Amino acid sequence: MASYTFKVNNVSKTVTVADGNMPLLWVLRDILGLTGTKYGCGIEKCFACTVLINGQPEHACVYNVSSAAGKNI
C-alpha cells in the first residue's frame, strides 16, 4: 500500500492504493467519486478520459497514480 497526494480542482487529495501503477482514471472515479472523467477505450484513442495535469492534457486511462503525485489535476 502506498499513499499519493495531488491536487484535484485545486483541492489537495491523498489516496492510498495497493499499486502505484493503478490508472489515474480509476482513482478519480472509484476512489474520489469524480465521475466526470469517463472511461472510453482504455488505450489512449478516444480522449474520453482526458484530464489536465499541470495544464497539459493527459489520458487518465494510462497515466498511473504514482506519476500524478504532487501535480495539479
Biopython code that builds the backbone (N, CA, C, O; Angstrom):
import numpy as np
from Bio.PDB.StructureBuilder import StructureBuilder

atoms = [
    (1, "MET", "N", (0.844, -1.178, 0.000)),
    (1, "MET", "CA", (0.000, 0.000, 0.000)),
    (1, "MET", "C", (0.891, 1.243, 0.000)),
    (1, "MET", "O", (1.915, 1.308, 0.680)),
    (2, "ALA", "N", (0.461, 2.215, -0.784)),
    (2, "ALA", "CA", (1.201, 3.471, -0.850)),
    (2, "ALA", "C", (0.203, 4.622, -0.923)),
    (2, "ALA", "O", (-0.899, 4.477, -1.452)),
    (3, "SER", "N", (0.606, 5.757, -0.386)),
    (3, "SER", "CA", (-0.231, 6.945, -0.414)),
    (3, "SER", "C", (0.353, 7.963, -1.373)),
    (3, "SER", "O", (1.569, 8.127, -1.462)),
    (4, "TYR", "N", (-0.532, 8.648, -2.092)),
    (4, "TYR", "CA", (-0.128, 9.660, -3.055)),
    (4, "TYR", "C", (-0.996, 10.891, -2.830)),
    (4, "TYR", "O", (-2.205, 10.790, -2.622)),
    (5, "THR", "N", (-0.353, 12.056, -2.875)),
    (5, "THR", "CA", (-1.062, 13.320, -2.680)),
    (5, "THR", "C", (-0.922, 14.159, -3.935)),
    (5, "THR", "O", (0.165, 14.279, -4.501)),
    (6, "PHE", "N", (-2.024, 14.731, -4.359)),
    (6, "PHE", "CA", (-2.048, 15.633, -5.507)),
    (6, "PHE", "C", (-3.233, 16.554, -5.340)),
    (6, "PHE", "O", (-4.062, 16.351, -4.452)),
    (7, "LYS", "N", (-3.322, 17.571, -6.192)),
    (7, "LYS", "CA", (-4.455, 18.497, -6.141)),
    (7, "LYS", "C", (-5.420, 18.158, -7.258)),
    (7, "LYS", "O", (-5.014, 17.963, -8.404)),
    (8, "VAL", "N", (-6.700, 18.087, -6.923)),
    (8, "VAL", "CA", (-7.758, 17.890, -7.902)),
    (8, "VAL", "C", (-8.694, 19.081, -7.788)),
    (8, "VAL", "O", (-9.282, 19.319, -6.733)),
    (9, "ASN", "N", (-8.830, 19.826, -8.871)),
    (9, "ASN", "CA", (-9.663, 21.033, -8.856)),
    (9, "ASN", "C", (-9.263, 21.965, -7.710)),
    (9, "ASN", "O", (-10.115, 22.525, -7.020)),
    (10, "ASN", "N", (-7.948, 22.118, -7.525)),
    (10, "ASN", "CA", (-7.350, 22.995, -6.509)),
    (10, "ASN", "C", (-7.603, 22.561, -5.067)),
    (10, "ASN", "O", (-7.456, 23.365, -4.146)),
    (11, "VAL", "N", (-7.981, 21.300, -4.861)),
    (11, "VAL", "CA", (-8.175, 20.761, -3.513)),
    (11, "VAL", "C", (-7.193, 19.604, -3.334)),
    (11, "VAL", "O", (-7.154, 18.679, -4.146)),
    (12, "SER", "N", (-6.413, 19.666, -2.279)),
    (12, "SER", "CA", (-5.441, 18.615, -2.010)),
    (12, "SER", "C", (-6.151, 17.309, -1.649)),
    (12, "SER", "O", (-7.048, 17.293, -0.807)),
    (13, "LYS", "N", (-5.745, 16.227, -2.289)),
    (13, "LYS", "CA", (-6.320, 14.903, -2.045)),
    (13, "LYS", "C", (-5.184, 13.918, -1.801)),
    (13, "LYS", "O", (-4.152, 13.972, -2.470)),
    (14, "THR", "N", (-5.376, 13.027, -0.849)),
    (14, "THR", "CA", (-4.437, 11.941, -0.606)),
    (14, "THR", "C", (-5.188, 10.637, -0.749)),
    (14, "THR", "O", (-6.241, 10.448, -0.140)),
    (15, "VAL", "N", (-4.650, 9.737, -1.551)),
    (15, "VAL", "CA", (-5.274, 8.432, -1.756)),
    (15, "VAL", "C", (-4.267, 7.349, -1.399)),
    (15, "VAL", "O", (-3.059, 7.523, -1.565)),
    (16, "THR", "N", (-4.774, 6.250, -0.916)),
    (16, "THR", "CA", (-3.941, 5.088, -0.616)),
    (16, "THR", "C", (-4.398, 3.952, -1.519)),
    (16, "THR", "O", (-5.565, 3.561, -1.509)),
    (17, "VAL", "N", (-3.464, 3.436, -2.293)),
    (17, "VAL", "CA", (-3.769, 2.362, -3.241)),
    (17, "VAL", "C", (-2.750, 1.242, -3.070)),
    (17, "VAL", "O", (-1.645, 1.459, -2.574)),
    (18, "ALA", "N", (-3.139, 0.048, -3.487)),
    (18, "ALA", "CA", (-2.261, -1.111, -3.376)),
    (18, "ALA", "C", (-1.140, -1.073, -4.405)),
    (18, "ALA", "O", (-0.047, -1.582, -4.160)),
    (19, "ASP", "N", (-1.416, -0.461, -5.568)),
    (19, "ASP", "CA", (-0.460, -0.479, -6.662)),
    (19, "ASP", "C", (-0.331, 0.919, -7.257)),
    (19, "ASP", "O", (-1.322, 1.493, -7.709)),
    (20, "GLY", "N", (0.881, 1.469, -7.260)),
    (20, "GLY", "CA", (1.126, 2.786, -7.819)),
    (20, "GLY", "C", (0.921, 2.860, -9.315)),
    (20, "GLY", "O", (0.870, 3.952, -9.881)),
    (21, "ASN", "N", (0.801, 1.716, -9.965)),
    (21, "ASN", "CA", (0.542, 1.673, -11.405)),
    (21, "ASN", "C", (-0.945, 1.742, -11.731)),
    (21, "ASN", "O", (-1.328, 1.691, -12.900)),
    (22, "MET", "N", (-1.783, 1.856, -10.707)),
    (22, "MET", "CA", (-3.228, 1.972, -10.935)),
    (22, "MET", "C", (-3.488, 3.206, -11.788)),
    (22, "MET", "O", (-2.959, 4.276, -11.486)),
    (23, "PRO", "N", (-4.297, 3.087, -12.858)),
    (23, "PRO", "CA", (-4.590, 4.257, -13.685)),
    (23, "PRO", "C", (-5.281, 5.363, -12.891)),
    (23, "PRO", "O", (-6.148, 5.112, -12.055)),
    (24, "LEU", "N", (-4.869, 6.582, -13.181)),
    (24, "LEU", "CA", (-5.458, 7.748, -12.526)),
    (24, "LEU", "C", (-6.969, 7.787, -12.740)),
    (24, "LEU", "O", (-7.704, 8.249, -11.867)),
    (25, "LEU", "N", (-7.433, 7.315, -13.874)),
    (25, "LEU", "CA", (-8.869, 7.290, -14.162)),
    (25, "LEU", "C", (-9.643, 6.583, -13.064)),
    (25, "LEU", "O", (-10.668, 7.089, -12.607)),
    (26, "TRP", "N", (-9.167, 5.423, -12.635)),
    (26, "TRP", "CA", (-9.887, 4.649, -11.613)),
    (26, "TRP", "C", (-9.773, 5.297, -10.248)),
    (26, "TRP", "O", (-10.689, 5.179, -9.434)),
    (27, "VAL", "N", (-8.664, 5.982, -9.978)),
    (27, "VAL", "CA", (-8.536, 6.724, -8.719)),
    (27, "VAL", "C", (-9.566, 7.849, -8.687)),
    (27, "VAL", "O", (-10.281, 8.021, -7.701)),
    (28, "LEU", "N", (-9.633, 8.611, -9.774)),
    (28, "LEU", "CA", (-10.586, 9.724, -9.824)),
    (28, "LEU", "C", (-12.024, 9.240, -9.696)),
    (28, "LEU", "O", (-12.801, 9.800, -8.922)),
    (29, "ARG", "N", (-12.383, 8.207, -10.446)),
    (29, "ARG", "CA", (-13.771, 7.748, -10.477)),
    (29, "ARG", "C", (-14.145, 6.906, -9.258)),
    (29, "ARG", "O", (-15.141, 7.185, -8.591)),
    (30, "ASP", "N", (-13.348, 5.877, -8.968)),
    (30, "ASP", "CA", (-13.736, 4.894, -7.948)),
    (30, "ASP", "C", (-13.356, 5.280, -6.523)),
    (30, "ASP", "O", (-14.085, 4.971, -5.580)),
    (31, "ILE", "N", (-12.229, 5.949, -6.363)),
    (31, "ILE", "CA", (-11.796, 6.304, -5.010)),
    (31, "ILE", "C", (-12.305, 7.686, -4.609)),
    (31, "ILE", "O", (-12.798, 7.874, -3.497)),
    (32, "LEU", "N", (-12.183, 8.655, -5.522)),
    (32, "LEU", "CA", (-12.584, 10.022, -5.198)),
    (32, "LEU", "C", (-14.022, 10.343, -5.596)),
    (32, "LEU", "O", (-14.548, 11.387, -5.209)),
    (33, "GLY", "N", (-14.663, 9.466, -6.360)),
    (33, "GLY", "CA", (-16.060, 9.670, -6.737)),
    (33, "GLY", "C", (-16.275, 10.764, -7.768)),
    (33, "GLY", "O", (-17.383, 11.288, -7.889)),
    (34, "LEU", "N", (-15.231, 11.119, -8.514)),
    (34, "LEU", "CA", (-15.327, 12.167, -9.533)),
    (34, "LEU", "C", (-15.593, 11.513, -10.886)),
    (34, "LEU", "O", (-14.669, 11.154, -11.615)),
    (35, "THR", "N", (-16.861, 11.371, -11.198)),
    (35, "THR", "CA", (-17.247, 10.588, -12.371)),
    (35, "THR", "C", (-17.346, 11.398, -13.662)),
    (35, "THR", "O", (-17.811, 10.877, -14.676)),
    (36, "GLY", "N", (-16.925, 12.646, -13.644)),
    (36, "GLY", "CA", (-16.941, 13.453, -14.857)),
    (36, "GLY", "C", (-15.962, 12.945, -15.900)),
    (36, "GLY", "O", (-16.206, 13.068, -17.100)),
    (37, "THR", "N", (-14.865, 12.380, -15.448)),
    (37, "THR", "CA", (-13.897, 11.769, -16.359)),
    (37, "THR", "C", (-14.422, 10.398, -16.728)),
    (37, "THR", "O", (-14.717, 9.586, -15.851)),
    (38, "LYS", "N", (-14.540, 10.138, -18.000)),
    (38, "LYS", "CA", (-15.183, 8.906, -18.477)),
    (38, "LYS", "C", (-14.186, 7.866, -18.956)),
    (38, "LYS", "O", (-13.086, 8.198, -19.398)),
    (39, "TYR", "N", (-14.580, 6.615, -18.865)),
    (39, "TYR", "CA", (-13.835, 5.521, -19.472)),
    (39, "TYR", "C", (-14.375, 5.337, -20.882)),
    (39, "TYR", "O", (-15.585, 5.244, -21.084)),
    (40, "GLY", "N", (-13.483, 5.284, -21.841)),
    (40, "GLY", "CA", (-13.892, 5.072, -23.233)),
    (40, "GLY", "C", (-13.268, 3.787, -23.755)),
    (40, "GLY", "O", (-13.867, 2.714, -23.684)),
    (41, "CYS", "N", (-12.056, 3.915, -24.279)),
    (41, "CYS", "CA", (-11.410, 2.775, -24.930)),
    (41, "CYS", "C", (-10.348, 2.100, -24.061)),
    (41, "CYS", "O", (-10.107, 0.902, -24.209)),
    (42, "GLY", "N", (-9.712, 2.846, -23.160)),
    (42, "GLY", "CA", (-8.656, 2.300, -22.319)),
    (42, "GLY", "C", (-7.305, 2.197, -23.001)),
    (42, "GLY", "O", (-6.360, 1.671, -22.414)),
    (43, "ILE", "N", (-7.193, 2.694, -24.242)),
    (43, "ILE", "CA", (-5.922, 2.585, -24.983)),
    (43, "ILE", "C", (-5.490, 3.907, -25.623)),
    (43, "ILE", "O", (-4.808, 3.899, -26.648)),
    (44, "GLU", "N", (-5.870, 5.016, -25.042)),
    (44, "GLU", "CA", (-5.459, 6.355, -25.481)),
    (44, "GLU", "C", (-5.948, 6.755, -26.867)),
    (44, "GLU", "O", (-5.277, 7.545, -27.532)),
    (45, "LYS", "N", (-7.057, 6.258, -27.321)),
    (45, "LYS", "CA", (-7.515, 6.575, -28.671)),
    (45, "LYS", "C", (-8.742, 7.477, -28.715)),
    (45, "LYS", "O", (-8.912, 8.218, -29.683)),
    (46, "CYS", "N", (-9.599, 7.442, -27.702)),
    (46, "CYS", "CA", (-10.888, 8.136, -27.818)),
    (46, "CYS", "C", (-10.941, 9.490, -27.098)),
    (46, "CYS", "O", (-11.845, 10.281, -27.367)),
    (47, "PHE", "N", (-10.017, 9.770, -26.210)),
    (47, "PHE", "CA", (-9.944, 11.030, -25.468)),
    (47, "PHE", "C", (-11.033, 11.216, -24.420)),
    (47, "PHE", "O", (-11.122, 12.303, -23.849)),
    (48, "ALA", "N", (-11.855, 10.232, -24.140)),
    (48, "ALA", "CA", (-12.919, 10.366, -23.138)),
    (48, "ALA", "C", (-12.358, 10.587, -21.737)),
    (48, "ALA", "O", (-13.005, 11.216, -20.900)),
    (49, "CYS", "N", (-11.180, 10.082, -21.485)),
    (49, "CYS", "CA", (-10.591, 10.138, -20.147)),
    (49, "CYS", "C", (-9.605, 11.291, -19.968)),
    (49, "CYS", "O", (-8.914, 11.354, -18.951)),
    (50, "THR", "N", (-9.530, 12.192, -20.926)),
    (50, "THR", "CA", (-8.528, 13.263, -20.885)),
    (50, "THR", "C", (-8.739, 14.182, -19.681)),
    (50, "THR", "O", (-9.845, 14.657, -19.423)),
    (51, "VAL", "N", (-7.650, 14.417, -18.956)),
    (51, "VAL", "CA", (-7.632, 15.370, -17.846)),
    (51, "VAL", "C", (-6.418, 16.283, -18.038)),
    (51, "VAL", "O", (-5.468, 15.925, -18.735)),
    (52, "LEU", "N", (-6.457, 17.440, -17.426)),
    (52, "LEU", "CA", (-5.303, 18.329, -17.461)),
    (52, "LEU", "C", (-4.439, 18.053, -16.240)),
    (52, "LEU", "O", (-4.912, 18.112, -15.105)),
    (53, "ILE", "N", (-3.189, 17.757, -16.481)),
    (53, "ILE", "CA", (-2.226, 17.539, -15.401)),
    (53, "ILE", "C", (-1.151, 18.601, -15.560)),
    (53, "ILE", "O", (-0.416, 18.622, -16.547)),
    (54, "ASN", "N", (-1.073, 19.482, -14.570)),
    (54, "ASN", "CA", (-0.207, 20.659, -14.644)),
    (54, "ASN", "C", (-0.446, 21.422, -15.940)),
    (54, "ASN", "O", (0.493, 21.932, -16.550)),
    (55, "GLY", "N", (-1.708, 21.498, -16.358)),
    (55, "GLY", "CA", (-2.092, 22.267, -17.524)),
    (55, "GLY", "C", (-1.935, 21.560, -18.863)),
    (55, "GLY", "O", (-2.274, 22.129, -19.900)),
    (56, "GLN", "N", (-1.429, 20.334, -18.859)),
    (56, "GLN", "CA", (-1.220, 19.585, -20.094)),
    (56, "GLN", "C", (-2.219, 18.436, -20.185)),
    (56, "GLN", "O", (-2.439, 17.741, -19.192)),
    (57, "PRO", "N", (-2.830, 18.218, -21.351)),
    (57, "PRO", "CA", (-3.787, 17.106, -21.485)),
    (57, "PRO", "C", (-3.091, 15.751, -21.408)),
    (57, "PRO", "O", (-2.064, 15.527, -22.049)),
    (58, "GLU", "N", (-3.657, 14.870, -20.628)),
    (58, "GLU", "CA", (-3.135, 13.505, -20.474)),
    (58, "GLU", "C", (-4.298, 12.531, -20.485)),
    (58, "GLU", "O", (-5.417, 12.884, -20.111)),
    (59, "HIS", "N", (-4.037, 11.317, -20.909)),
    (59, "HIS", "CA", (-5.042, 10.250, -20.906)),
    (59, "HIS", "C", (-5.017, 9.570, -19.537)),
    (59, "HIS", "O", (-4.061, 8.862, -19.219)),
    (60, "ALA", "N", (-6.049, 9.775, -18.730)),
    (60, "ALA", "CA", (-6.091, 9.226, -17.371)),
    (60, "ALA", "C", (-6.186, 7.706, -17.357)),
    (60, "ALA", "O", (-5.903, 7.080, -16.335)),
    (61, "CYS", "N", (-6.581, 7.103, -18.475)),
    (61, "CYS", "CA", (-6.702, 5.641, -18.522)),
    (61, "CYS", "C", (-5.344, 4.942, -18.511)),
    (61, "CYS", "O", (-5.259, 3.765, -18.161)),
    (62, "VAL", "N", (-4.281, 5.656, -18.890)),
    (62, "VAL", "CA", (-2.949, 5.052, -18.916)),
    (62, "VAL", "C", (-1.940, 5.815, -18.053)),
    (62, "VAL", "O", (-0.786, 5.399, -17.943)),
    (63, "TYR", "N", (-2.355, 6.910, -17.450)),
    (63, "TYR", "CA", (-1.490, 7.725, -16.593)),
    (63, "TYR", "C", (-1.593, 7.170, -15.182)),
    (63, "TYR", "O", (-2.666, 7.219, -14.580)),
    (64, "ASN", "N", (-0.502, 6.643, -14.643)),
    (64, "ASN", "CA", (-0.629, 5.978, -13.339)),
    (64, "ASN", "C", (-0.612, 6.978, -12.183)),
    (64, "ASN", "O", (-0.069, 8.077, -12.292)),
    (65, "VAL", "N", (-1.214, 6.566, -11.090)),
    (65, "VAL", "CA", (-1.407, 7.435, -9.940)),
    (65, "VAL", "C", (-0.073, 7.868, -9.336)),
    (65, "VAL", "O", (0.027, 8.985, -8.828)),
    (66, "SER", "N", (0.936, 7.031, -9.375)),
    (66, "SER", "CA", (2.226, 7.425, -8.805)),
    (66, "SER", "C", (2.853, 8.576, -9.595)),
    (66, "SER", "O", (3.576, 9.391, -9.022)),
    (67, "SER", "N", (2.586, 8.651, -10.891)),
    (67, "SER", "CA", (3.091, 9.749, -11.714)),
    (67, "SER", "C", (2.346, 11.046, -11.438)),
    (67, "SER", "O", (2.869, 12.124, -11.721)),
    (68, "ALA", "N", (1.157, 10.968, -10.901)),
    (68, "ALA", "CA", (0.348, 12.150, -10.602)),
    (68, "ALA", "C", (0.703, 12.787, -9.268)),
    (68, "ALA", "O", (0.281, 13.910, -8.990)),
    (69, "ALA", "N", (1.459, 12.101, -8.452)),
    (69, "ALA", "CA", (1.804, 12.618, -7.117)),
    (69, "ALA", "C", (2.455, 13.998, -7.222)),
    (69, "ALA", "O", (3.380, 14.216, -8.004)),
    (70, "GLY", "N", (1.941, 14.913, -6.412)),
    (70, "GLY", "CA", (2.479, 16.261, -6.350)),
    (70, "GLY", "C", (2.042, 17.189, -7.466)),
    (70, "GLY", "O", (2.488, 18.335, -7.527)),
    (71, "LYS", "N", (1.171, 16.711, -8.353)),
    (71, "LYS", "CA", (0.765, 17.502, -9.513)),
    (71, "LYS", "C", (-0.635, 18.074, -9.332)),
    (71, "LYS", "O", (-1.379, 17.679, -8.435)),
    (72, "ASN", "N", (-0.972, 19.011, -10.206)),
    (72, "ASN", "CA", (-2.309, 19.619, -10.227)),
    (72, "ASN", "C", (-3.127, 18.969, -11.318)),
    (72, "ASN", "O", (-2.720, 18.948, -12.480)),
    (73, "ILE", "N", (-4.271, 18.441, -10.951)),
    (73, "ILE", "CA", (-5.142, 17.747, -11.904)),
    (73, "ILE", "C", (-6.419, 18.538, -12.045)),
    (73, "ILE", "O", (-7.309, 18.145, -12.798)),
]
sb = StructureBuilder()
sb.init_structure("model")
sb.init_model(0)
sb.init_chain("A")
sb.init_seg("    ")
for serial, (resi, resn, name, xyz) in enumerate(atoms, 1):
    if name == "N":
        sb.init_residue(resn, " ", resi, " ")
    sb.init_atom(name, np.array(xyz, "f"), 0.0, 1.0, " ", f" {name:<3s}", serial, name[0])
structure = sb.get_structure()
